[in-house]
Amino acid sequence: MMSDQPVPRLPRRTGRRRTTGAQLQAVAGLSGRLDELDRGRVLAAFKAAAPAMGYTPCVVHMLDLLFRYSANQDWKAGQLRYVWPSNEVLVGSTGLTLSGVRKRLRRLIDLGLIRAHDIGTGRRWGHRDAQTGYILQASGFDLSPVGERMTGFVAVAEAVEARRREIRMRRRECSAWSRKTLSLTDHGIAAGGSDVDWSSLATEAERLAALVRAEGDPVELAAIEARLRRLHEEAERQLRIASPALEVVDSAPQDALPGTPITPTTQLSISEAVTAAEGHPAHHDGGATTRSAMTEPIVARQRFGQCGDLLNGFPMSPALLLHLVPAYRDWVSSAAPAWDDIQQACEVVRAQLEIPPQVYGHARMVFGTTGALVAIGTIAVKHAAQRVHNPAGYLRRMIERHRYGELHLDRTLHGLAAAAAREN
């Protein structure tokens, strides 16, 4: 039974390129002005904005390929910006089939990045002036639309970069607050004797820090930063309540934020360098004992604290540390050095190694003052031997490893002692 519905007629093939509504909408806001532009900057602006504007790598690659056939003089004011590579050339350059090349070209036209400019049979060709190199006439693709949209591409790229900068800034802020909080919780755990659940506070700070690494939204990062700030305030309040008599370090924890009070360190005047190396270290398994010059007063021990857990039983004294660390010897002139002398020398060496006061303060809080002096001394020796290129980062890693019980500073000290014995 025949249907009364009319049979739809297929459009007649004319050989001409069809204009679609998408093409007209994509170029609706373009004026057609041919201002002078820099060809390289136009392409760079497009590539920078392409991901944010949803252009696929296939689109970027095809436009980049077409730009290769454009000359710098084509981008002078008022000049034609046509390219006319054949399909055979494009197939060979892209590795695509003829159908694939046509689809990508059609996509560029639909997106309003190029225009098709056909003359005569539709074949691509062009003529340039022999003297100036300017295009006189051509049949191919017009690159003017992408040039006219350069301002928009630059604005999108700048917005993307501003968002990236904000994300980096927020992540740095969150990292700083989490590390400051962990410094307080480490201090609270080491002090002991309170009902505060420092482990829970530390776990929460680490959880929030993990969220920061996976988050890419500035708004969410700002919310995490606020939570870390409140957590730090709570840890600080609990620490004041639990340990009012604990020693206050005059340097803020590492990566201190604006507004954190930091007491400047005292810069020493250069004293006459001396190289008086006394004695040899005693091994913890029963070696020769150190001389009387290596014994430290009880008052100094009480002030600077013990670092037996950090050194794992390695016998340490001011004279022995000077013997192992040549960088400290250059700044100590006393024949019977005390820990005060070592601390003053450490201030100078720390500045030479470009270790910020915040990181030094963090090390004193975690290792104790004596432990920090020893740790920075070992870094100075390794830096002099070109085994450490970033002293501040190395000290941060030492602090982190100590938190997890993975720092074996005694092994380093035994190695330095053996090296010093061989030199003598």
TAKAWO-V559276 format. One record per helix or strand of 3 or more residues. SS is the DSSP state (H for helix, E for strand). FROM is the first residue (numbers start at 0). TO is the last residue. Records with the same first field share a line. If there is no record, write none. Layout:
# TAKAWO-V559276
SS=FROM-TO ; FROM-TO
This chain:
# TAKAWO-V559276
H=20-25 ; 38-52 ; 56-66 ; 71-74 ; 86-93 ; 97-109 ; 143-147 ; 149-190 ; 197-213 ; 217-241 ; 291-293 ; 297-303 ; 307-310 ; 317-323 ; 325-328 ; 338-351 ; 356-366 ; 368-383 ; 390-402 ; 408-422
E=114-116 ; 124-127 ; 134-141
